Every structure is written in C-alpha cells, then in structure tokens.
Amino acid sequence: MTVIFSKKCEVALQAVLFLSTEEKGKLFNALEVSKRVKQPKEFVSKMLQVLTASGIIGSKKGKNGGFYLAKDPRNIKLIDIVEAIDGLEIFKTCVLGFPGCSEEKPCPVHNEWGKIRDETFRMLSEETLFDLEEKTINKLRKL
C-alpha cells in the first residue's frame, strides 16, 4: 500500500493500465479485469464505474458487454486517473494535515514533502499509459 494514494486509486490505476495494454475496443467484464490485476471483483467493478463516469473508461451494457479504454493511451496521463478517484488535494494540502501549513508557517516535513509532492505530480502529469505499456505488460505477467 502506498502512502500517497488511496486503495481505490491504486486499484483504478492497475485496472486502467491493464486495459491500456489490450486491443483497442476489446471488452472485459469486471471479473476478467479483477483476475488480471489480482484485486477483488467488487472493488474493481466500483472503480470501473467511477472511471466510466469520468470518461477514461467506456462501457457497453448487456450479456456481451464490458469495459474498455475510452481514449487513446497516448492521451491519458496517470494524473487523470488519480484526479478521477482521489482528486488533487494531496498535491495542495499539508501531508500531515496541519491547517495553514505554508512556506511562512511550515509543518515539520513541509520542505521535504514539497519536493516529493512536486516531483510526484510532475511524473504523473507527464507519463501516459502508452509510455508505460511495456512495463505494464511485464508487471502483469509477473502477477
């Protein structure tokens, strides 16, 4: 478990990364996605629904329905998924939760966290699903 993202966000990132490695438009039901990313089906299903509402994932209802990546992997950045699930507050607020934490009134880890926060935001904002395809495929094979 990470200290930055919620478990929901971790599962959403894994599900979207999986879908990004598959053939464009190919449908997967929640059970298939959950098996590939080794996460509980109910949890994966809920995250896929949230991601569908955000436009990152598409869905088709019915017996042969399922979920698919709604956009080109080159046009989806990791920060888009984080924002859809957790929002961007972690990048704007004190990591320790102190109100009024700022450069003028820093918390005990303000300077260190600021560097990590900014670098994390930069990486998530630059990396696309396409950029991570090979690494994702390799990781999924090892699960």
N, C-alpha and C positions, 0 to 999 in steps of 0.2 A: 504494500500500500504506500502511496506517495503522501507527502505532507502538503502538497500544493493542491491537488485536485481531489474532488470527492470520488467515492467508489462509482457513483453514477457516471461521472465524467470518464473515468478510466475505462469502464465497460463500453461507453459510447465511442471513445477513441478506438478501442480494439475492434468494435463492430464495423465502424466506417473504414478503418484501414483494411479489414478483411474484404469488404465489398469493393474497395478500390482496386483490389488485385484480380478481380474476376472479370469475365467477359461483359462488355457494356450491355446493359439492359437485362442481363440474366437475373432471374428472380430467385430469392432464397427466403424460406419462411423463418420465423424466429427460432425454431428448434434447430434448423441447419446452421444458422449463424451462431447460436449458443454452443453447439458442439464444436465448431471450428475455433472459437475463441475460449472454450473451456470455462464458460460462465453460466449461471442459472438461466433457464429459458425465460422465466417470468421477468427477470431483471432485464435481460436483453430485449425482450418484447416491449417493455415500457420505454426503454431508451430509444428503440427504433421508432416508436410512435412520436416521441418528442422530436427526434431528428427529422421525421416526416413533416411535422408542423413547421419546422424551421426551413424546410426546402432543401436540406442537404441530402436526405434520403427520399426516394419516391416509393409509393406502394400501389399494389394492384390487389383489389379485393377478390374474393371468390375461391373456389376449390383449387384452382391452379395459380393463385395469387402469391404475393410475397413482396419482399423489399428489394430495392436496387439503388445504386448510387444515382442521384438525380442530376448531378453536374459532372462535367469533365474533371477528372482528378487533378488536372493542372490548375483548375480554378477553385480548388478547396484547400484552404490552409488549416493547419491544426488549430489555430486560434478561433476559426469559425465554429469548430466543434466545441471547444472549451466555452466559448461565449454562449452557444445554444443551450448548454447543460448547466454550467456553473456561473455563467456571467463573467464579467471582467473585474469585479470588485477586489479580488485578491491582488490585482495589479495597481489598485488605487488606495488601498487602506493599509493600516498597520498590521503586520503579520502576527503581532501579539495581541491585537485588539484594543490597544490603548486609544482612547479618543483624543483627537488633537495632535496626534503624532505628526511631526513635520521637521524640516531642516532646523527650524528655530527651537523646537521642543521635541527632540528625538527620543525614541524609546531606546532601551539598551542594545537592540540589534539593528537599529534604523539604517546605519551606513552599510553594514554587511548585507542586510536583506535587500536594500535598494539596488545594489549591484546584481545580486542573484535575480531579483524580480525583473529588472530591466533586460538582462541577458535572456532570461526565460521568455519574456514577452517577444523580444526580437526573434528568437529562434522559432517560436510558434507562429509568428506572423510571416516568416519567410519560407518555411518548409511547406511544400504542398504534398498532397497524397501521392502524386506522381513521383516526386523526388524520393519518396520513401518506399516505393513499390518493391524493389529488390530486397531491401532489409526486412520489409513486412513479410514477404513470401518466405524468406529464410526463417524468420521467427515463428511463423505459423506452422512450418514443417516440424519445428522442434517441440511444439506443444504436445 
